[in-house]
Amino acid sequence: MGSEDESTPNVPPSDDQGSSKPAETHFPITRPNGLPPLYVDLSGLSWETESRRAAVVRSIGQSMQTSSDKAVQVLGRPYKQEELDACAFHFIKARKNFLDYGSVGLGIAFALSWLGRHTFRFPFYAPKWTYFSPDRFLFFRGRIARAHWHAMRTSAYLMLGIYSSAYASMVVAVSGQRRDPRLKDYLTVESQMNIRDILQPLIQDGSAERKTEVTSEIARQWPLHQRLDGRHRDGPGDEGENSMAEHLDGNPPTEGPLVEDYQDQYQQTDKRALLEAIRRADGKNVDGEHGDQWGTSQSHQNASSSPIPSPLDRKVSTSSSPVASGSQPSESAWDRLRQQAERQASQLDEVADSGDAFDDRSEAQRKFDAQIEQERKFSTINKDGSNGSGGS
């Protein structure tokens, strides 16, 4: 605020030149931080009667005090003198317009009520005489019933006229206040605050709605995610099952790091399947060179499914239990090979992603199926040979 408003207080005017008593048409507006009060001139209420003028000045002055306190919160400072004068002008104008428009509204309401007296017309409604009788109103009959109908009609028109006049006066007052350059600072900051208050709940509701949609999508796809990732768990009793069961079993999560990484984990499931097929194809290429060794002896098949195992095969073979050479195996060789391939799936996280994995997927799967079929034939031949020797 300027130095003029802070250092030199606004001297209240007086009715008499030699008296220091403030005039009745001036109202003091207090300011914070020990600043002297400012006086607003409400002499524009001269058209009010003497008996009502003091009450009207006090009512408008209290409204202006409330507006000044609000300006401290909006602008960070109290009103200046010119801003108070602008507020006083618009308050007085709004009151005068309300009285003028109110008189016009009441006059129009009485006129419309008089014009519709023969048809007993209401605002926006005309009764149909097929079932309407103006001589009956509740338990009244005759002229008294008609008088009650006319009283209802007139009251409806009066209420509509008062409401319309009040709304019209408010629109005129607000539009004039918005165009006043003396209140530009206050109106600009207030508009920005109103826009922020309107948009902030909408932004928060939008964020909550998007979060709900993501959570619902995760809950919908979680059973599929469980089935896809269930193939990559370790065998019963392994550490991998215990660590993953906590997250893969039960209800789907709704928050936490697992939700944030859910999309990446879901997209990596197909890559894991491709890597598994490639790994199986690589094992088949090595095994094909020594395919004749599969049918040599049953103990050699129990010891290893590949004569030249890779580091990943060695890690898996160390966790599997050996089978004694003298005992009869409970499973065929191709079943053990299939189980070993399933165990290898849990170790695929350590294998680097291959750029040409998508091109070799179908070829690797075909070769792996051929290897399984070949092992099944070898197992059948060995079994028939054992039965023949035992029978002889």
C-alpha angles and dihedrals in degrees: 000000000000122000091246092065094045102044105034114047119218105259110226114238121239135217094232124041093232096044127084093204110122117244117257091240094060122082125193118234113202121219131202130247093045095293116154116257123261123224123222122208112233096171089124086084091076090118088066118095119256092249093055102034097083092049092048092048090051092048094050091042092055090049090052091049089055090049091050092051089051091051089059089059094044102039099023090236137067124260121283120232094259091050091052090049089052091050091049091051093052094044091053092045092050092053093048091048091050092055093044096046090042091057091049092047093051091048092052091046093054091046094052091046091052094048092053097046094106096051095034089234120185126201107290091351136085117187120231114238093215091084103006120096118185089197092068124066115161103301094340122102137191123359094354090057091050090050091054092050091052091047090054092048094049093047091052092051092047093051091049091048094050092048093047093049093048091050092048093050091049092051092050093048094048093046091051092048091051091055095049109109091204090069096044096112094050096044093048094053092042092052091052091050092049092051091049092049090051098046099042096069090045091053092048092048090049092052092049090048093051090048090051091051092051092048091049092050091051091049091050095050097037097095090054090047090053093052094047095048093040090077091062097056122110123249123281113298094019122130092241093063093049092050096046099039091072091062104029098046126070127011123356116259122256101192143009135066092310090064092048092051095039096098094050092047091049092051092049093058094083090047090055091053091051092049089050092054092047091049091052091048091053090052090050093053091056093043093050092065090058099033093132090066092068093073098041099088139347093230091057090054091052093050098054140354091209128040092213106037122193122232089264091052091051091053092052094044092055090060094050120087117243121240120227115246094227097052124085110251116240094207134047122246095251090054090054090048091052092049091049090053090052091052090050089060090070090060096051093099088076093056117091119243112263121222096213096044094113093053095052098043099097094041093049092050092050093050092048092052090051090052091052091050091050092051090050091055092049090050091052092050093050092048093051090048092053092050091050094051092047092052094051 
